[in-house]
Amino acid sequence: MDCLNQFGDISGLRINANKSNVFMAGINSTDMAEIKTITGFRMGKFPFCYLGIPMAATRLTIEQFRPLTAKISGYVSAWARATLSYAGRRQPFWEYNPTRQDSQMIRQLAQIRDKIVAEEGSCLAALNRLQLWIAQGNVNVKVKASYEFFRPKATRVHWTKVIWAEIKEWLGFFRVLTTLKATTKWIIKEGRGSGVPAVAKKLGFASTVYCVWKARNAKIFEGKASRNTDIVRDIKLQVFRGLHETFPNIRDL
């Protein structure tokens, strides 16, 4: 309580004892009475609901989770009549065509919608499938199964390996160095000193990590894809700039 009181003195926030309860389990009655005396809170009883989720000192039953599952089912069933509001216009969710100005979340939701429609054959069939899930109470969706359903089925292209292989050859790295940890250890060892080769190796490694993550984030969060050649060019420019700043007279070396 001293910590809470100190926090209140600094922030100006105070605990409302009339709205606060203390919940205890697995301790003896003497300790419980002492805690009640120190805090001044009333003794709460299990189970209780916190942020819509039931809390209990023992394992919860299916019936205690019923309000939460019913709420989730309500959200899923609302898809059938959902509308999207954009720029003051309301459009049915199942008829909305996302634009480039929409957020990444809206576009991803539209992709999931289109995936379901494509699997079922029509929008009506997709709605019937969702309603069937609700009627059967089939809301037990596993993350792995969802990922396998929605992920692109095309062969993955490990563009990062292509970029790293080209940069390694450009910098004269002849070791395999397939992991970030191995590369870091090797750079620390081989990049000692302040000469041009040592600085170039450290700049090349740091620039590669930076540019690859920059391209990755642009793809994930903005939907912008960069060509491998453009990423490699950016890495080399970063290295050249760093070398020029470190060695202004590099041409004379």
C-alpha positions as CSV (number, residue, x, y, z in Angstrom):
1,M,0.0,0.0,0.0
2,D,2.9,2.3,0.6
3,C,3.8,2.0,-3.1
4,L,0.3,2.7,-4.2
5,N,0.1,5.7,-1.9
6,Q,3.4,7.0,-3.2
7,F,2.1,6.6,-6.7
8,G,-1.0,8.5,-5.8
9,D,1.0,11.4,-4.3
10,I,2.9,11.7,-7.5
11,S,0.2,11.2,-10.1
12,G,-2.8,12.5,-8.2
13,L,-4.7,9.3,-8.7
14,R,-6.4,7.7,-5.7
15,I,-7.9,4.3,-5.0
16,N,-11.7,4.3,-4.5
17,A,-12.2,1.9,-1.6
18,N,-15.9,1.8,-2.3
19,K,-15.3,0.4,-5.8
20,S,-12.3,-1.9,-5.0
21,N,-12.3,-5.5,-3.8
22,V,-9.5,-7.8,-2.8
23,F,-9.5,-11.4,-4.1
24,M,-7.4,-14.0,-2.3
25,A,-6.9,-17.7,-2.7
26,G,-4.6,-20.3,-1.2
27,I,-3.7,-18.4,2.0
28,N,-4.8,-18.9,5.6
29,S,-7.5,-16.8,7.3
30,T,-5.1,-14.9,9.5
31,D,-3.2,-13.6,6.5
32,M,-6.4,-12.8,4.8
33,A,-7.6,-10.7,7.7
34,E,-4.3,-8.9,7.9
35,I,-4.5,-8.0,4.2
36,K,-8.0,-6.7,4.6
37,T,-7.0,-4.5,7.5
38,I,-4.0,-3.1,5.6
39,T,-5.8,-2.4,2.4
40,G,-9.2,-1.5,3.7
41,F,-10.8,-3.2,0.8
42,R,-13.9,-5.5,0.9
43,M,-13.4,-9.2,0.3
44,G,-14.5,-10.2,-3.2
45,K,-15.8,-13.5,-4.2
46,F,-14.9,-15.8,-7.1
47,P,-15.9,-16.1,-9.9
48,F,-16.0,-12.5,-11.1
49,C,-15.8,-10.9,-14.6
50,Y,-12.8,-8.8,-15.6
51,L,-12.9,-7.1,-19.0
52,G,-15.5,-9.6,-20.1
53,I,-13.4,-12.6,-19.1
54,P,-14.5,-14.8,-16.1
55,M,-11.9,-15.1,-13.4
56,A,-11.9,-17.9,-10.8
57,A,-9.6,-19.6,-8.3
58,T,-10.4,-23.0,-9.8
59,R,-10.7,-24.3,-13.4
60,L,-13.5,-22.6,-15.2
61,T,-16.4,-24.5,-16.7
62,I,-17.8,-24.2,-20.2
63,E,-20.9,-22.6,-18.9
64,Q,-18.8,-19.8,-17.2
65,F,-17.2,-19.1,-20.6
66,R,-20.7,-18.9,-22.3
67,P,-21.1,-15.1,-22.1
68,L,-17.6,-14.6,-23.7
69,T,-18.2,-17.1,-26.5
70,A,-21.7,-15.7,-27.1
71,K,-20.1,-12.2,-27.5
72,I,-17.6,-13.6,-30.0
73,S,-20.3,-15.4,-31.9
74,G,-22.2,-12.1,-32.1
75,Y,-19.2,-10.4,-33.7
76,V,-18.8,-13.2,-36.3
77,S,-22.5,-13.3,-37.2
78,A,-22.4,-9.5,-37.6
79,W,-20.3,-10.0,-40.7
80,A,-23.4,-10.9,-42.6
81,R,-24.8,-7.4,-42.2
82,A,-21.6,-5.4,-41.7
83,T,-21.0,-2.1,-43.4
84,L,-17.8,-0.1,-43.8
85,S,-17.8,3.6,-43.3
86,Y,-15.2,5.5,-45.4
87,A,-15.3,9.2,-46.2
88,G,-18.8,9.5,-45.0
89,R,-20.1,6.6,-47.1
90,R,-21.4,3.3,-45.8
91,Q,-21.1,0.3,-47.9
92,P,-21.9,-3.4,-47.3
93,F,-18.7,-5.3,-46.2
94,W,-19.3,-8.0,-48.7
95,E,-19.5,-5.6,-51.6
96,Y,-16.8,-3.2,-50.7
97,N,-13.7,-2.8,-53.0
98,P,-10.7,-1.5,-51.1
99,T,-8.6,1.3,-52.5
100,R,-5.0,2.3,-52.1
101,Q,-6.0,5.0,-49.6
102,D,-7.5,2.4,-47.2
103,S,-5.5,1.2,-44.2
104,Q,-3.5,-2.1,-44.4
105,M,-6.0,-3.7,-42.0
106,I,-9.0,-2.9,-44.2
107,R,-7.2,-4.4,-47.2
108,Q,-6.2,-7.5,-45.3
109,L,-9.8,-8.0,-44.1
110,A,-10.9,-7.7,-47.7
111,Q,-8.3,-10.3,-48.8
112,I,-9.6,-12.7,-46.1
113,R,-13.2,-12.1,-47.3
114,D,-12.3,-12.7,-50.9
115,K,-10.4,-15.9,-49.9
116,I,-13.6,-17.3,-48.1
117,V,-15.8,-16.3,-51.1
118,A,-13.3,-18.0,-53.5
119,E,-13.3,-21.2,-51.4
120,E,-17.1,-21.4,-51.1
121,G,-17.8,-20.3,-54.7
122,S,-20.0,-17.3,-54.1
123,C,-20.8,-14.6,-51.5
124,L,-24.0,-16.3,-50.6
125,A,-22.3,-19.6,-50.0
126,A,-19.7,-17.8,-47.8
127,L,-22.5,-16.2,-45.7
128,N,-24.2,-19.6,-45.3
129,R,-20.9,-21.1,-44.2
130,L,-20.4,-18.4,-41.5
131,Q,-24.0,-18.8,-40.3
132,L,-23.5,-22.6,-40.1
133,W,-20.4,-22.1,-38.0
134,I,-22.5,-19.9,-35.6
135,A,-25.4,-22.3,-35.5
136,Q,-23.1,-25.2,-34.7
137,G,-21.1,-23.2,-32.2
138,N,-18.0,-24.0,-34.2
139,V,-15.8,-21.0,-33.1
140,N,-12.8,-23.0,-32.1
141,V,-10.4,-21.7,-34.7
142,K,-6.7,-22.6,-34.5
143,V,-4.0,-20.2,-35.5
144,K,-2.0,-22.8,-37.4
145,A,-5.1,-23.9,-39.4
146,S,-6.0,-20.3,-40.1
147,Y,-2.5,-19.5,-41.4
148,E,-2.5,-22.5,-43.7
149,F,-5.9,-21.5,-45.1
150,F,-5.0,-17.8,-45.8
151,R,-1.3,-17.9,-46.6
152,P,-0.2,-17.5,-50.2
153,K,0.4,-21.0,-51.6
154,A,3.0,-19.9,-54.1
155,T,6.6,-20.9,-53.6
156,R,8.4,-18.6,-51.3
157,V,11.3,-16.6,-52.7
158,H,14.0,-16.0,-50.1
159,W,14.9,-12.5,-51.4
160,T,17.0,-11.7,-48.3
161,K,19.4,-14.6,-49.2
162,V,19.7,-13.3,-52.7
163,I,20.6,-9.8,-51.5
164,W,23.0,-11.1,-48.8
165,A,24.8,-13.3,-51.3
166,E,25.4,-10.4,-53.7
167,I,26.6,-8.1,-50.9
168,K,28.9,-10.8,-49.5
169,E,30.5,-11.2,-52.9
170,W,30.8,-7.4,-53.4
171,L,32.5,-7.0,-50.0
172,G,34.7,-10.0,-50.5
173,F,33.2,-12.2,-47.9
174,F,34.2,-15.8,-48.7
175,R,32.7,-17.6,-45.7
176,V,29.2,-19.0,-45.7
177,L,27.7,-16.7,-42.9
178,T,24.1,-17.8,-43.3
179,T,22.9,-16.5,-39.9
180,L,22.9,-13.1,-38.3
181,K,24.7,-14.4,-35.2
182,A,27.5,-16.0,-37.2
183,T,27.9,-12.9,-39.3
184,T,28.0,-10.6,-36.3
185,K,30.8,-12.7,-34.6
186,W,32.8,-12.9,-37.8
187,I,32.4,-9.1,-38.4
188,I,33.6,-8.4,-34.9
189,K,36.7,-10.5,-35.5
190,E,37.5,-9.5,-39.1
191,G,36.4,-5.9,-38.8
192,R,39.0,-4.8,-36.3
193,G,41.0,-1.8,-37.0
194,S,40.3,1.6,-38.6
195,G,41.4,0.9,-42.2
196,V,39.2,1.1,-45.3
197,P,38.6,-2.7,-45.6
198,A,37.6,-3.1,-41.9
199,V,35.3,0.0,-42.0
200,A,33.7,-1.2,-45.3
201,K,32.9,-4.6,-43.8
202,K,31.2,-3.1,-40.8
203,L,29.3,-0.6,-42.9
204,G,28.2,-3.3,-45.4
205,F,26.8,-5.5,-42.7
206,A,25.0,-2.7,-40.9
207,S,23.6,-1.3,-44.1
208,T,22.4,-4.7,-45.2
209,V,20.5,-5.2,-42.0
210,Y,19.0,-1.7,-42.1
211,C,17.9,-1.8,-45.8
212,V,16.5,-5.4,-45.6
213,W,14.4,-4.5,-42.5
214,K,13.3,-1.2,-44.2
215,A,12.1,-3.1,-47.3
216,R,10.4,-5.8,-45.1
217,N,8.5,-3.2,-43.1
218,A,7.4,-1.3,-46.2
219,K,6.1,-4.6,-47.7
220,I,4.2,-5.6,-44.5
221,F,2.8,-2.3,-43.3
222,E,2.5,-0.2,-46.5
223,G,2.1,-2.9,-49.1
224,K,5.1,-1.5,-51.1
225,A,7.4,-4.1,-52.7
226,S,11.0,-3.2,-53.6
227,R,13.1,-5.0,-56.3
228,N,16.2,-6.8,-55.1
229,T,18.4,-4.7,-57.4
230,D,17.0,-1.5,-55.8
231,I,17.7,-2.8,-52.3
232,V,21.3,-3.8,-53.2
233,R,21.8,-0.4,-54.8
234,D,20.7,1.3,-51.5
235,I,23.1,-0.8,-49.5
236,K,26.0,0.1,-51.7
237,L,25.1,3.8,-51.6
238,Q,25.0,3.6,-47.8
239,V,28.5,2.0,-47.7
240,F,29.9,4.6,-50.2
241,R,28.5,7.5,-48.1
242,G,29.9,6.0,-44.9
243,L,33.4,5.5,-46.4
244,H,33.4,9.0,-47.9
245,E,32.5,10.6,-44.5
246,T,35.1,8.5,-42.7
247,F,37.8,8.9,-45.4
248,P,37.3,12.2,-47.2
249,N,40.4,11.6,-49.3
250,I,39.7,8.0,-50.0
251,R,40.6,8.4,-53.7
252,D,44.1,9.3,-52.7
253,L,44.6,6.3,-50.4
